Each structure stands twice: as structure tokens, then as C-alpha cells.
Amino acid sequence: MALRAIASRKTLAALGSGLRAQARLATTAAAAAASRGLVTFSLPDLPYDYGALEPAVSAEIMQLHHQKHHQSYVTNYNKALEQLEDAVARDDAPAVVKLQSAIKFNGGGHINHSIFWKNLAPIHEGGGEPPKGSLGWAIDADFGSWEAFVQKMNAEGAALQGSGWVWLGLDKEFKKLVVETTANQDPLVTKGADLVPLIGIDVWEHAYYLQYKNAKPDYLKNIWKVIDWKYASEVYEKECR
């Protein structure tokens, strides 16, 4: 056990060194784009340590997920936006159209993960506590109970074929909570212009496979132990005013 722990720490240290180098390159590229007046995006810091969500989500997964996967979306989003600016300047309509898929995928990946990190918190900081106040009452009203809501989210997430997300969203038009899934890195707004994301759970394999292997339902069951409702409640209150 001790040898495995030492090996794991060495693996994480080596991984961290490589990912930090990748992040430095992305930062340099972003700085160069910014010097030309192009708006760029950056990887947000996490408000907790990589190991803070254990045992629900391992430190290794969190570090890979944040520093590698999310960083890749940010890097490629900035690259696509830079290419888009050049294509527009050249009046190259085919290139503009061709870039839309890269912008949607990588921009969606950045948007979705930025919400996901806000939806998580260590248990000692409120992770896993059901929502209170108006959002908690709305969940009971729209889904019947807290337990029924969680069951629906888990069932929808487990049934999603391939990669994607399961969402709790607010339909602003009807002032009603909904559960939706999106494929790949599509943000919730692709399912409807009036849908506002409150809670998003990543069901890509990179979010759980190192720890849960092919047992996605187990991941979905345990993720609720570190779901944080502060951000979701704030957004809900703001949108319902």
C-alpha cells in the first residue's frame, strides 16, 4: 500500500510538471493574441484542492480533468477565435463556417466546465447538502421530491450514450425546472434559448473512468456527495426576479 501511494504521488508530480508546461504555453499564446486586441479566455482556478473531493472524485481525476481537459478546451477555443478573426478580416466565408464546429465544441467545453467546478465543493464546505430556500421548494414542486429529482438526473445521465452532460436547468419562459442532457460539449442553451444551467454533471469518461471504470451509475450516485448548491441557488434567485 505504501509503495503504491509513493508511486501515485510520483505520477501526479510528473503529470503536474507536464501540465504546467502546457499551461505556460497556452498563457504565452493568449498573451500574444491579447496584444493584437483579441479577447481571450483563460483556465479558471479551482476554489479547492484537487484532493478535496475525495473519496467521491479522486485527486488524479480532478488534476487531469482541470489541467489537461479543460485547459485543452480553453487553448483550442482561443485558437479558433483567432482563426475566426483572421477569416473575417479576409472575408473568407467558407473558413468562417468551417470554424463554427470548433468554436461550439471548445467554447462549450470551457463554458460547461466553468459551471461544473462551481457546482462542486468538499463535504466540509457544504458539498452534498440539498438546496434550501426557493430552489429547494421548486425542486419539490417540479419533480415531486428531492429523491425523485436525483433519481431522474442519475437515470438521464446513465442513459446518455457516448459523451455529454446531464443538466438541471431553469426554463425562464415557463419558470419551471427541467432535466436535460446535451451531447459532447454542447452547452445547455443549445436545447433552448430560455434554458439557464444551474447544475451540470459531466458524464464524459474522463470525468470518472480512472476511478469508476465502466460503472458510470456509481459515479453519478457518489457525485451528489460533493454537489454544491450555492452557485445554482444564486443563479436561480437572480433569474426568477
PANU-594873 format. One record per residue (C-alpha): x negated, y negated, z; residue number from 0. Coordinates in nm, 3 decimals. Layout:
BEGIN
<pt><X>X</X><Y>Y</Y><Z>Z</Z><k>NUM</k></pt>
...
//
This chain:
BEGIN
<pt><X>0.000</X><Y>0.000</Y><Z>0.000</Z><k>0</k></pt>
<pt><X>-0.281</X><Y>-0.244</Y><Z>0.093</Z><k>1</k></pt>
<pt><X>-0.468</X><Y>-0.169</Y><Z>-0.233</Z><k>2</k></pt>
<pt><X>-0.152</X><Y>-0.231</Y><Z>-0.435</Z><k>3</k></pt>
<pt><X>-0.096</X><Y>-0.560</Y><Z>-0.253</Z><k>4</k></pt>
<pt><X>-0.453</X><Y>-0.672</Y><Z>-0.326</Z><k>5</k></pt>
<pt><X>-0.418</X><Y>-0.572</Y><Z>-0.691</Z><k>6</k></pt>
<pt><X>-0.091</X><Y>-0.759</Y><Z>-0.715</Z><k>7</k></pt>
<pt><X>-0.247</X><Y>-1.076</Y><Z>-0.572</Z><k>8</k></pt>
<pt><X>-0.537</X><Y>-1.048</Y><Z>-0.818</Z><k>9</k></pt>
<pt><X>-0.294</X><Y>-1.001</Y><Z>-1.108</Z><k>10</k></pt>
<pt><X>-0.092</X><Y>-1.305</Y><Z>-1.004</Z><k>11</k></pt>
<pt><X>-0.409</X><Y>-1.512</Y><Z>-0.963</Z><k>12</k></pt>
<pt><X>-0.534</X><Y>-1.420</Y><Z>-1.309</Z><k>13</k></pt>
<pt><X>-0.192</X><Y>-1.480</Y><Z>-1.457</Z><k>14</k></pt>
<pt><X>-0.167</X><Y>-1.815</Y><Z>-1.286</Z><k>15</k></pt>
<pt><X>-0.503</X><Y>-1.925</Y><Z>-1.427</Z><k>16</k></pt>
<pt><X>-0.398</X><Y>-1.842</Y><Z>-1.783</Z><k>17</k></pt>
<pt><X>-0.060</X><Y>-2.005</Y><Z>-1.746</Z><k>18</k></pt>
<pt><X>-0.213</X><Y>-2.321</Y><Z>-1.600</Z><k>19</k></pt>
<pt><X>-0.436</X><Y>-2.344</Y><Z>-1.907</Z><k>20</k></pt>
<pt><X>-0.128</X><Y>-2.308</Y><Z>-2.127</Z><k>21</k></pt>
<pt><X>0.047</X><Y>-2.581</Y><Z>-1.932</Z><k>22</k></pt>
<pt><X>-0.255</X><Y>-2.815</Y><Z>-1.971</Z><k>23</k></pt>
<pt><X>-0.247</X><Y>-2.767</Y><Z>-2.349</Z><k>24</k></pt>
<pt><X>0.126</X><Y>-2.841</Y><Z>-2.354</Z><k>25</k></pt>
<pt><X>0.070</X><Y>-3.155</Y><Z>-2.148</Z><k>26</k></pt>
<pt><X>-0.201</X><Y>-3.273</Y><Z>-2.387</Z><k>27</k></pt>
<pt><X>0.028</X><Y>-3.219</Y><Z>-2.686</Z><k>28</k></pt>
<pt><X>0.310</X><Y>-3.403</Y><Z>-2.512</Z><k>29</k></pt>
<pt><X>0.081</X><Y>-3.696</Y><Z>-2.433</Z><k>30</k></pt>
<pt><X>-0.022</X><Y>-3.719</Y><Z>-2.797</Z><k>31</k></pt>
<pt><X>0.341</X><Y>-3.723</Y><Z>-2.908</Z><k>32</k></pt>
<pt><X>0.428</X><Y>-3.983</Y><Z>-2.646</Z><k>33</k></pt>
<pt><X>0.153</X><Y>-4.210</Y><Z>-2.782</Z><k>34</k></pt>
<pt><X>0.348</X><Y>-4.218</Y><Z>-3.109</Z><k>35</k></pt>
<pt><X>0.667</X><Y>-4.322</Y><Z>-2.931</Z><k>36</k></pt>
<pt><X>0.834</X><Y>-3.979</Y><Z>-2.948</Z><k>37</k></pt>
<pt><X>1.044</X><Y>-3.873</Y><Z>-2.649</Z><k>38</k></pt>
<pt><X>0.901</X><Y>-3.554</Y><Z>-2.499</Z><k>39</k></pt>
<pt><X>1.015</X><Y>-3.313</Y><Z>-2.231</Z><k>40</k></pt>
<pt><X>0.815</X><Y>-3.152</Y><Z>-1.952</Z><k>41</k></pt>
<pt><X>0.842</X><Y>-2.846</Y><Z>-1.730</Z><k>42</k></pt>
<pt><X>1.024</X><Y>-2.939</Y><Z>-1.407</Z><k>43</k></pt>
<pt><X>0.866</X><Y>-2.845</Y><Z>-1.077</Z><k>44</k></pt>
<pt><X>1.045</X><Y>-2.589</Y><Z>-0.862</Z><k>45</k></pt>
<pt><X>1.167</X><Y>-2.711</Y><Z>-0.521</Z><k>46</k></pt>
<pt><X>1.050</X><Y>-2.384</Y><Z>-0.361</Z><k>47</k></pt>
<pt><X>0.755</X><Y>-2.145</Y><Z>-0.381</Z><k>48</k></pt>
<pt><X>0.755</X><Y>-1.858</Y><Z>-0.629</Z><k>49</k></pt>
<pt><X>0.787</X><Y>-1.607</Y><Z>-0.346</Z><k>50</k></pt>
<pt><X>1.060</X><Y>-1.795</Y><Z>-0.160</Z><k>51</k></pt>
<pt><X>1.345</X><Y>-1.599</Y><Z>-0.323</Z><k>52</k></pt>
<pt><X>1.216</X><Y>-1.255</Y><Z>-0.228</Z><k>53</k></pt>
<pt><X>1.339</X><Y>-0.988</Y><Z>-0.198</Z><k>54</k></pt>
<pt><X>1.623</X><Y>-1.088</Y><Z>-0.435</Z><k>55</k></pt>
<pt><X>1.379</X><Y>-1.213</Y><Z>-0.701</Z><k>56</k></pt>
<pt><X>1.008</X><Y>-1.131</Y><Z>-0.685</Z><k>57</k></pt>
<pt><X>0.730</X><Y>-1.388</Y><Z>-0.690</Z><k>58</k></pt>
<pt><X>0.583</X><Y>-1.227</Y><Z>-1.002</Z><k>59</k></pt>
<pt><X>0.908</X><Y>-1.270</Y><Z>-1.193</Z><k>60</k></pt>
<pt><X>0.951</X><Y>-1.629</Y><Z>-1.078</Z><k>61</k></pt>
<pt><X>0.599</X><Y>-1.726</Y><Z>-1.181</Z><k>62</k></pt>
<pt><X>0.629</X><Y>-1.562</Y><Z>-1.523</Z><k>63</k></pt>
<pt><X>0.978</X><Y>-1.699</Y><Z>-1.575</Z><k>64</k></pt>
<pt><X>0.888</X><Y>-2.056</Y><Z>-1.486</Z><k>65</k></pt>
<pt><X>0.529</X><Y>-2.098</Y><Z>-1.605</Z><k>66</k></pt>
<pt><X>0.545</X><Y>-1.882</Y><Z>-1.916</Z><k>67</k></pt>
<pt><X>0.901</X><Y>-1.856</Y><Z>-2.047</Z><k>68</k></pt>
<pt><X>1.036</X><Y>-2.198</Y><Z>-1.952</Z><k>69</k></pt>
<pt><X>0.706</X><Y>-2.362</Y><Z>-2.045</Z><k>70</k></pt>
<pt><X>0.727</X><Y>-2.199</Y><Z>-2.389</Z><k>71</k></pt>
<pt><X>1.074</X><Y>-2.344</Y><Z>-2.446</Z><k>72</k></pt>
<pt><X>0.952</X><Y>-2.690</Y><Z>-2.347</Z><k>73</k></pt>
<pt><X>0.643</X><Y>-2.667</Y><Z>-2.568</Z><k>74</k></pt>
<pt><X>0.835</X><Y>-2.544</Y><Z>-2.871</Z><k>75</k></pt>
<pt><X>1.118</X><Y>-2.793</Y><Z>-2.816</Z><k>76</k></pt>
<pt><X>0.872</X><Y>-3.082</Y><Z>-2.822</Z><k>77</k></pt>
<pt><X>0.705</X><Y>-2.936</Y><Z>-3.130</Z><k>78</k></pt>
<pt><X>1.038</X><Y>-2.902</Y><Z>-3.311</Z><k>79</k></pt>
<pt><X>1.139</X><Y>-3.257</Y><Z>-3.222</Z><k>80</k></pt>
<pt><X>0.807</X><Y>-3.386</Y><Z>-3.353</Z><k>81</k></pt>
<pt><X>0.858</X><Y>-3.195</Y><Z>-3.676</Z><k>82</k></pt>
<pt><X>1.213</X><Y>-3.329</Y><Z>-3.697</Z><k>83</k></pt>
<pt><X>1.087</X><Y>-3.687</Y><Z>-3.667</Z><k>84</k></pt>
<pt><X>0.840</X><Y>-3.625</Y><Z>-3.948</Z><k>85</k></pt>
<pt><X>1.106</X><Y>-3.462</Y><Z>-4.166</Z><k>86</k></pt>
<pt><X>1.347</X><Y>-3.752</Y><Z>-4.114</Z><k>87</k></pt>
<pt><X>1.072</X><Y>-4.001</Y><Z>-4.197</Z><k>88</k></pt>
<pt><X>1.007</X><Y>-3.810</Y><Z>-4.522</Z><k>89</k></pt>
<pt><X>1.382</X><Y>-3.790</Y><Z>-4.596</Z><k>90</k></pt>
<pt><X>1.335</X><Y>-3.412</Y><Z>-4.618</Z><k>91</k></pt>
<pt><X>1.692</X><Y>-3.288</Y><Z>-4.566</Z><k>92</k></pt>
<pt><X>1.614</X><Y>-2.914</Y><Z>-4.608</Z><k>93</k></pt>
<pt><X>1.345</X><Y>-2.936</Y><Z>-4.339</Z><k>94</k></pt>
<pt><X>1.584</X><Y>-3.119</Y><Z>-4.105</Z><k>95</k></pt>
<pt><X>1.844</X><Y>-2.846</Y><Z>-4.148</Z><k>96</k></pt>
<pt><X>1.586</X><Y>-2.569</Y><Z>-4.106</Z><k>97</k></pt>
<pt><X>1.469</X><Y>-2.714</Y><Z>-3.773</Z><k>98</k></pt>
<pt><X>1.815</X><Y>-2.704</Y><Z>-3.615</Z><k>99</k></pt>
<pt><X>1.786</X><Y>-2.342</Y><Z>-3.502</Z><k>100</k></pt>
<pt><X>1.452</X><Y>-2.405</Y><Z>-3.328</Z><k>101</k></pt>
<pt><X>1.590</X><Y>-2.716</Y><Z>-3.159</Z><k>102</k></pt>
<pt><X>1.902</X><Y>-2.532</Y><Z>-3.043</Z><k>103</k></pt>
<pt><X>1.710</X><Y>-2.230</Y><Z>-2.913</Z><k>104</k></pt>
<pt><X>1.424</X><Y>-2.409</Y><Z>-2.739</Z><k>105</k></pt>
<pt><X>1.627</X><Y>-2.710</Y><Z>-2.630</Z><k>106</k></pt>
<pt><X>1.892</X><Y>-2.475</Y><Z>-2.495</Z><k>107</k></pt>
<pt><X>1.625</X><Y>-2.275</Y><Z>-2.313</Z><k>108</k></pt>
<pt><X>1.499</X><Y>-2.592</Y><Z>-2.146</Z><k>109</k></pt>
<pt><X>1.850</X><Y>-2.711</Y><Z>-2.052</Z><k>110</k></pt>
<pt><X>1.964</X><Y>-2.372</Y><Z>-1.921</Z><k>111</k></pt>
<pt><X>1.656</X><Y>-2.302</Y><Z>-1.713</Z><k>112</k></pt>
<pt><X>1.654</X><Y>-2.652</Y><Z>-1.566</Z><k>113</k></pt>
<pt><X>2.003</X><Y>-2.579</Y><Z>-1.433</Z><k>114</k></pt>
<pt><X>1.911</X><Y>-2.227</Y><Z>-1.324</Z><k>115</k></pt>
<pt><X>1.630</X><Y>-2.344</Y><Z>-1.095</Z><k>116</k></pt>
<pt><X>1.872</X><Y>-2.588</Y><Z>-0.928</Z><k>117</k></pt>
<pt><X>2.119</X><Y>-2.302</Y><Z>-0.876</Z><k>118</k></pt>
<pt><X>1.871</X><Y>-2.110</Y><Z>-0.660</Z><k>119</k></pt>
<pt><X>1.742</X><Y>-2.158</Y><Z>-0.306</Z><k>120</k></pt>
<pt><X>1.578</X><Y>-1.947</Y><Z>-0.035</Z><k>121</k></pt>
<pt><X>1.816</X><Y>-1.794</Y><Z>0.217</Z><k>122</k></pt>
<pt><X>1.680</X><Y>-2.013</Y><Z>0.499</Z><k>123</k></pt>
<pt><X>1.765</X><Y>-2.320</Y><Z>0.290</Z><k>124</k></pt>
<pt><X>2.125</X><Y>-2.225</Y><Z>0.220</Z><k>125</k></pt>
<pt><X>2.083</X><Y>-1.971</Y><Z>-0.057</Z><k>126</k></pt>
<pt><X>2.366</X><Y>-1.720</Y><Z>-0.061</Z><k>127</k></pt>
<pt><X>2.615</X><Y>-1.933</Y><Z>0.131</Z><k>128</k></pt>
<pt><X>2.951</X><Y>-1.956</Y><Z>-0.052</Z><k>129</k></pt>
<pt><X>3.057</X><Y>-2.306</Y><Z>-0.160</Z><k>130</k></pt>
<pt><X>3.267</X><Y>-2.514</Y><Z>0.075</Z><k>131</k></pt>
<pt><X>3.494</X><Y>-2.810</Y><Z>0.016</Z><k>132</k></pt>
<pt><X>3.675</X><Y>-2.879</Y><Z>-0.309</Z><k>133</k></pt>
<pt><X>3.468</X><Y>-2.642</Y><Z>-0.524</Z><k>134</k></pt>
<pt><X>3.528</X><Y>-2.355</Y><Z>-0.282</Z><k>135</k></pt>
<pt><X>3.901</X><Y>-2.426</Y><Z>-0.284</Z><k>136</k></pt>
<pt><X>3.902</X><Y>-2.445</Y><Z>-0.665</Z><k>137</k></pt>
<pt><X>3.734</X><Y>-2.104</Y><Z>-0.691</Z><k>138</k></pt>
<pt><X>4.005</X><Y>-1.953</Y><Z>-0.469</Z><k>139</k></pt>
<pt><X>4.278</X><Y>-2.124</Y><Z>-0.672</Z><k>140</k></pt>
<pt><X>4.145</X><Y>-2.033</Y><Z>-1.018</Z><k>141</k></pt>
<pt><X>4.014</X><Y>-1.682</Y><Z>-0.950</Z><k>142</k></pt>
<pt><X>4.221</X><Y>-1.565</Y><Z>-0.655</Z><k>143</k></pt>
<pt><X>3.933</X><Y>-1.531</Y><Z>-0.411</Z><k>144</k></pt>
<pt><X>3.558</X><Y>-1.569</Y><Z>-0.375</Z><k>145</k></pt>
<pt><X>3.516</X><Y>-1.191</Y><Z>-0.409</Z><k>146</k></pt>
<pt><X>3.722</X><Y>-1.183</Y><Z>-0.730</Z><k>147</k></pt>
<pt><X>3.515</X><Y>-1.465</Y><Z>-0.877</Z><k>148</k></pt>
<pt><X>3.182</X><Y>-1.293</Y><Z>-0.803</Z><k>149</k></pt>
<pt><X>3.316</X><Y>-0.967</Y><Z>-0.943</Z><k>150</k></pt>
<pt><X>3.418</X><Y>-1.143</Y><Z>-1.266</Z><k>151</k></pt>
<pt><X>3.081</X><Y>-1.315</Y><Z>-1.305</Z><k>152</k></pt>
<pt><X>2.896</X><Y>-0.988</Y><Z>-1.247</Z><k>153</k></pt>
<pt><X>3.117</X><Y>-0.793</Y><Z>-1.485</Z><k>154</k></pt>
<pt><X>3.083</X><Y>-1.051</Y><Z>-1.762</Z><k>155</k></pt>
<pt><X>2.706</X><Y>-1.070</Y><Z>-1.714</Z><k>156</k></pt>
<pt><X>2.661</X><Y>-0.693</Y><Z>-1.711</Z><k>157</k></pt>
<pt><X>2.875</X><Y>-0.651</Y><Z>-2.022</Z><k>158</k></pt>
<pt><X>2.682</X><Y>-0.912</Y><Z>-2.224</Z><k>159</k></pt>
<pt><X>2.498</X><Y>-0.727</Y><Z>-2.498</Z><k>160</k></pt>
<pt><X>2.146</X><Y>-0.844</Y><Z>-2.565</Z><k>161</k></pt>
<pt><X>2.009</X><Y>-1.164</Y><Z>-2.416</Z><k>162</k></pt>
<pt><X>2.211</X><Y>-1.452</Y><Z>-2.278</Z><k>163</k></pt>
<pt><X>2.372</X><Y>-1.626</Y><Z>-1.983</Z><k>164</k></pt>
<pt><X>2.682</X><Y>-1.598</Y><Z>-1.769</Z><k>165</k></pt>
<pt><X>2.830</X><Y>-1.927</Y><Z>-1.650</Z><k>166</k></pt>
<pt><X>3.072</X><Y>-2.081</Y><Z>-1.407</Z><k>167</k></pt>
<pt><X>3.187</X><Y>-2.393</Y><Z>-1.585</Z><k>168</k></pt>
<pt><X>3.438</X><Y>-2.670</Y><Z>-1.539</Z><k>169</k></pt>
<pt><X>3.680</X><Y>-2.734</Y><Z>-1.824</Z><k>170</k></pt>
<pt><X>3.716</X><Y>-3.111</Y><Z>-1.791</Z><k>171</k></pt>
<pt><X>4.021</X><Y>-3.126</Y><Z>-2.017</Z><k>172</k></pt>
<pt><X>4.229</X><Y>-2.890</Y><Z>-1.804</Z><k>173</k></pt>
<pt><X>4.045</X><Y>-2.947</Y><Z>-1.472</Z><k>174</k></pt>
<pt><X>4.003</X><Y>-2.571</Y><Z>-1.441</Z><k>175</k></pt>
<pt><X>3.709</X><Y>-2.344</Y><Z>-1.360</Z><k>176</k></pt>
<pt><X>3.614</X><Y>-2.085</Y><Z>-1.621</Z><k>177</k></pt>
<pt><X>3.367</X><Y>-1.799</Y><Z>-1.656</Z><k>178</k></pt>
<pt><X>3.193</X><Y>-1.785</Y><Z>-1.993</Z><k>179</k></pt>
<pt><X>2.894</X><Y>-1.611</Y><Z>-2.150</Z><k>180</k></pt>
<pt><X>2.655</X><Y>-1.750</Y><Z>-2.409</Z><k>181</k></pt>
<pt><X>2.414</X><Y>-1.562</Y><Z>-2.630</Z><k>182</k></pt>
<pt><X>2.039</X><Y>-1.615</Y><Z>-2.638</Z><k>183</k></pt>
<pt><X>1.962</X><Y>-1.968</Y><Z>-2.511</Z><k>184</k></pt>
<pt><X>2.287</X><Y>-2.129</Y><Z>-2.624</Z><k>185</k></pt>
<pt><X>2.393</X><Y>-2.387</Y><Z>-2.364</Z><k>186</k></pt>
<pt><X>2.750</X><Y>-2.378</Y><Z>-2.231</Z><k>187</k></pt>
<pt><X>2.853</X><Y>-2.679</Y><Z>-2.438</Z><k>188</k></pt>
<pt><X>2.838</X><Y>-2.456</Y><Z>-2.748</Z><k>189</k></pt>
<pt><X>3.151</X><Y>-2.282</Y><Z>-2.615</Z><k>190</k></pt>
<pt><X>3.341</X><Y>-2.610</Y><Z>-2.587</Z><k>191</k></pt>
<pt><X>3.264</X><Y>-2.980</Y><Z>-2.574</Z><k>192</k></pt>
<pt><X>3.462</X><Y>-3.020</Y><Z>-2.250</Z><k>193</k></pt>
<pt><X>3.277</X><Y>-2.745</Y><Z>-2.061</Z><k>194</k></pt>
<pt><X>3.038</X><Y>-2.856</Y><Z>-1.786</Z><k>195</k></pt>
<pt><X>2.793</X><Y>-2.595</Y><Z>-1.645</Z><k>196</k></pt>
<pt><X>2.800</X><Y>-2.552</Y><Z>-1.268</Z><k>197</k></pt>
<pt><X>2.630</X><Y>-2.215</Y><Z>-1.212</Z><k>198</k></pt>
<pt><X>2.427</X><Y>-2.036</Y><Z>-1.477</Z><k>199</k></pt>
<pt><X>2.274</X><Y>-1.691</Y><Z>-1.428</Z><k>200</k></pt>
<pt><X>2.002</X><Y>-1.583</Y><Z>-1.668</Z><k>201</k></pt>
<pt><X>2.060</X><Y>-1.227</Y><Z>-1.790</Z><k>202</k></pt>
<pt><X>1.767</X><Y>-1.210</Y><Z>-2.026</Z><k>203</k></pt>
<pt><X>1.545</X><Y>-0.914</Y><Z>-1.940</Z><k>204</k></pt>
<pt><X>1.259</X><Y>-1.147</Y><Z>-1.849</Z><k>205</k></pt>
<pt><X>1.470</X><Y>-1.265</Y><Z>-1.553</Z><k>206</k></pt>
<pt><X>1.486</X><Y>-0.923</Y><Z>-1.387</Z><k>207</k></pt>
<pt><X>1.320</X><Y>-0.634</Y><Z>-1.572</Z><k>208</k></pt>
<pt><X>0.985</X><Y>-0.629</Y><Z>-1.387</Z><k>209</k></pt>
<pt><X>1.173</X><Y>-0.576</Y><Z>-1.062</Z><k>210</k></pt>
<pt><X>1.503</X><Y>-0.410</Y><Z>-1.152</Z><k>211</k></pt>
<pt><X>1.405</X><Y>-0.229</Y><Z>-1.474</Z><k>212</k></pt>
<pt><X>1.727</X><Y>-0.148</Y><Z>-1.664</Z><k>213</k></pt>
<pt><X>1.955</X><Y>-0.191</Y><Z>-1.358</Z><k>214</k></pt>
<pt><X>2.099</X><Y>-0.528</Y><Z>-1.458</Z><k>215</k></pt>
<pt><X>2.405</X><Y>-0.483</Y><Z>-1.230</Z><k>216</k></pt>
<pt><X>2.171</X><Y>-0.459</Y><Z>-0.928</Z><k>217</k></pt>
<pt><X>2.004</X><Y>-0.785</Y><Z>-1.028</Z><k>218</k></pt>
<pt><X>2.342</X><Y>-0.953</Y><Z>-1.065</Z><k>219</k></pt>
<pt><X>2.451</X><Y>-0.822</Y><Z>-0.726</Z><k>220</k></pt>
<pt><X>2.138</X><Y>-0.946</Y><Z>-0.548</Z><k>221</k></pt>
<pt><X>2.105</X><Y>-1.284</Y><Z>-0.720</Z><k>222</k></pt>
<pt><X>2.405</X><Y>-1.409</Y><Z>-0.519</Z><k>223</k></pt>
<pt><X>2.190</X><Y>-1.385</Y><Z>-0.206</Z><k>224</k></pt>
<pt><X>1.990</X><Y>-1.684</Y><Z>-0.333</Z><k>225</k></pt>
<pt><X>2.251</X><Y>-1.879</Y><Z>-0.529</Z><k>226</k></pt>
<pt><X>2.263</X><Y>-2.237</Y><Z>-0.403</Z><k>227</k></pt>
<pt><X>2.585</X><Y>-2.437</Y><Z>-0.446</Z><k>228</k></pt>
<pt><X>2.461</X><Y>-2.788</Y><Z>-0.366</Z><k>229</k></pt>
<pt><X>2.396</X><Y>-2.889</Y><Z>-0.728</Z><k>230</k></pt>
<pt><X>2.716</X><Y>-2.722</Y><Z>-0.854</Z><k>231</k></pt>
<pt><X>2.925</X><Y>-2.893</Y><Z>-0.589</Z><k>232</k></pt>
<pt><X>2.774</X><Y>-3.233</Y><Z>-0.668</Z><k>233</k></pt>
<pt><X>2.845</X><Y>-3.194</Y><Z>-1.040</Z><k>234</k></pt>
<pt><X>3.198</X><Y>-3.068</Y><Z>-0.972</Z><k>235</k></pt>
<pt><X>3.279</X><Y>-3.364</Y><Z>-0.746</Z><k>236</k></pt>
<pt><X>3.143</X><Y>-3.611</Y><Z>-1.000</Z><k>237</k></pt>
<pt><X>3.328</X><Y>-3.463</Y><Z>-1.298</Z><k>238</k></pt>
<pt><X>3.660</X><Y>-3.437</Y><Z>-1.111</Z><k>239</k></pt>
<pt><X>3.674</X><Y>-3.802</Y><Z>-1.007</Z><k>240</k></pt>
//
